[in-house]
Amino acid sequence: MNRRQLLSLLGISPALLAGAQANAAPAKTQTGAGEAAGDQKFIALSPKGTPPPVQRFPMAPTLKTLDGKTVYLVDTGFFGADLLLKQVADWFQHNMPSVKTVYRRKAGTYPTPDPALWKEIKDNGNAVIMAIGH
């Protein structure tokens, strides 16, 4: 394993260490008997910061069957998602004709909320398939 891979696994950017001598302050250490007087330790902070805590919520209850249910097919704008969801709708039409599919394009990008769509799905739908890409 090379140095770059090791630093990547530790979450440290090699670019951060490249400029470490110019930007980092040496730590105050006492020179031990085995250390050379010119050896110094540097302290660096992670550029990642501290992520906010994750809010957990329970999954929706599992349906025992999709017969007679409405499944929303939601396109988030990822390239090719509309084609995939059309194939999913065709599959349901041929294999489970009692399932109603409703195609909707989500407003905004994937992480942006779409309150009107969420309300429509809660009021009229039983399940959702979202094409969010890779």
C-alpha positions in Angstrom: 0.0 0.0 0.0 1.4 3.3 -1.0 1.5 6.5 1.1 -1.4 8.1 -0.8 -3.7 5.1 -0.3 -2.9 5.0 3.4 -3.6 8.7 3.9 -6.9 8.3 1.9 -8.0 5.5 4.2 -7.2 7.6 7.3 -9.3 10.4 5.8 -6.3 12.8 5.3 -5.8 14.6 2.0 -2.2 14.3 0.7 -2.6 17.9 -0.4 -3.1 18.9 3.2 0.2 17.3 4.2 2.1 18.8 1.2 1.7 22.2 2.7 1.9 21.1 6.3 5.3 22.6 7.0 4.2 26.1 5.8 0.8 26.1 7.6 1.1 23.8 10.6 2.5 24.9 13.9 5.0 22.5 15.6 3.7 20.8 18.7 5.4 21.6 21.9 7.3 18.5 22.8 10.1 17.7 25.1 13.2 16.3 23.4 13.9 12.8 24.7 17.3 11.1 24.9 16.7 9.2 21.6 15.4 12.1 19.6 17.4 14.5 17.5 17.1 18.1 18.3 15.7 19.0 14.9 12.9 16.4 14.9 9.5 18.1 15.3 5.9 16.8 15.4 3.2 18.7 13.6 -0.5 18.7 14.5 -3.1 18.9 11.6 -6.8 19.1 11.7 -9.1 17.1 9.4 -10.7 19.2 6.7 -13.8 17.0 6.9 -15.0 18.7 10.1 -17.6 17.0 12.3 -20.8 15.8 10.5 -24.2 16.6 12.0 -25.9 13.8 13.9 -28.1 11.5 11.8 -31.8 11.7 12.6 -33.3 8.2 12.5 -36.9 7.4 11.7 -38.6 4.1 11.3 -39.2 2.5 7.9 -42.7 2.5 6.4 -44.7 -0.6 7.2 -44.3 -3.4 4.7 -47.2 -4.2 2.4 -48.4 -7.8 2.3 -49.3 -7.5 -1.3 -49.3 -4.9 -4.1 -52.6 -6.1 -5.6 -55.0 -3.2 -6.0 -52.3 -0.7 -4.7 -50.9 2.4 -6.2 -47.1 2.6 -6.8 -45.6 6.0 -7.5 -42.6 6.0 -9.8 -40.5 9.1 -9.0 -37.9 10.5 -11.3 -35.3 12.6 -9.5 -33.7 13.8 -12.8 -30.9 11.3 -13.0 -29.9 10.5 -16.6 -31.9 7.6 -17.9 -34.3 7.4 -14.9 -37.3 8.1 -17.0 -36.5 5.2 -19.3 -36.0 2.9 -16.3 -39.2 3.9 -14.7 -41.1 3.4 -18.0 -39.8 -0.2 -18.1 -40.9 -0.7 -14.5 -44.4 0.6 -15.3 -44.5 -1.7 -18.4 -43.4 -4.7 -16.2 -46.2 -4.0 -13.7 -48.8 -3.6 -16.5 -47.8 -7.0 -18.0 -47.1 -9.0 -14.8 -49.3 -7.3 -12.1 -52.1 -5.5 -14.0 -54.0 -4.8 -10.7 -51.2 -2.5 -9.6 -51.7 1.2 -10.7 -48.5 3.0 -11.4 -48.2 6.8 -11.4 -45.1 8.5 -12.9 -44.0 11.8 -11.4 -40.9 14.0 -11.9 -39.6 15.4 -8.6 -39.1 19.2 -8.5 -35.5 20.2 -7.9 -32.5 18.0 -7.3 -32.5 14.7 -5.3 -31.8 16.2 -1.8 -34.2 19.1 -2.3 -37.6 18.4 -0.7 -40.8 18.5 -2.8 -43.6 18.9 -0.3 -46.4 18.9 -2.9 -45.2 15.6 -4.3 -44.7 14.1 -0.8 -48.3 15.1 0.1 -49.7 13.6 -3.1 -47.9 10.3 -2.5 -49.0 10.2 1.2 -52.6 10.9 0.2 -52.9 8.7 -2.9 -50.1 6.2 -2.9 -49.2 2.9 -1.2 -45.6 2.6 -2.3 -42.8 4.5 -4.0 -40.0 3.6 -6.3 -37.5 6.4 -6.7 -34.9 6.4 -9.4 -32.0 8.2 -7.7 -29.1 7.1 -9.8 -25.8 5.6 -8.5 
